[in-house]
Amino acid sequence: SEKVKAYRENPRAGLSYYNDEFTASITGKVRIIEDSSKKRELWHDTMSFYFPDGADSKDYCLLQFTPELLRTVTVKDIYKYEVKTILLLN
């Protein structure tokens, strides 16, 4: 997919969550796993719709996300907020 091609060029990725009072973002790196035994281990038949050739499909791979940094923001009111940054990996 285009996303896998992009991760091959630049493995940086991020996840985020927010609601009215709290925001969290995690940044890290993605590793593409194409090991046949691991792909078979994690295969589920419901994925056949997307990968008709099964776990051996050339288009099927696994993405492993390793977080490196967690940043949270807690909003107490519009003028007061707390930012916390936690380094997860060096």
Solvent accessible surface area in square Angstrom, and as a share of the most:
residue,aa,sasa,rsa
1,S,97,0.62
2,E,132,0.59
3,K,119,0.51
4,V,22,0.13
5,K,115,0.49
6,A,47,0.37
7,Y,36,0.14
8,R,137,0.50
9,E,153,0.69
10,N,85,0.44
11,P,51,0.32
12,R,109,0.40
13,A,22,0.17
14,G,48,0.46
15,L,103,0.51
16,S,97,0.63
17,Y,123,0.47
18,Y,170,0.65
19,N,73,0.38
20,D,138,0.72
21,E,118,0.53
22,F,73,0.30
23,T,51,0.30
24,A,16,0.13
25,S,37,0.24
26,I,52,0.26
27,T,50,0.29
28,G,0,0.00
29,K,93,0.39
30,V,14,0.08
31,R,142,0.52
32,I,36,0.18
33,I,25,0.13
34,E,97,0.43
35,D,75,0.39
36,S,55,0.36
37,S,74,0.48
38,K,77,0.33
39,K,17,0.07
40,R,130,0.47
41,E,119,0.54
42,L,96,0.48
43,W,48,0.17
44,H,111,0.50
45,D,109,0.57
46,T,99,0.58
47,M,52,0.23
48,S,49,0.32
49,F,167,0.69
50,Y,154,0.58
51,F,47,0.20
52,P,114,0.72
53,D,113,0.59
54,G,17,0.16
55,A,14,0.11
56,D,93,0.48
57,S,7,0.05
58,K,186,0.79
59,D,96,0.50
60,Y,8,0.03
61,C,28,0.17
62,L,26,0.13
63,L,85,0.42
64,Q,75,0.33
65,F,59,0.24
66,T,50,0.29
67,P,50,0.31
68,E,39,0.17
69,L,46,0.23
70,L,42,0.21
71,R,105,0.38
72,T,21,0.12
73,V,37,0.21
74,T,51,0.29
75,V,61,0.35
76,K,133,0.56
77,D,64,0.33
78,I,145,0.73
79,Y,189,0.72
80,K,131,0.55
81,Y,141,0.53
82,E,69,0.31
83,V,75,0.43
84,K,110,0.46
85,T,68,0.40
86,I,86,0.43
87,L,115,0.57
88,L,76,0.38
89,L,88,0.44
90,N,183,0.94
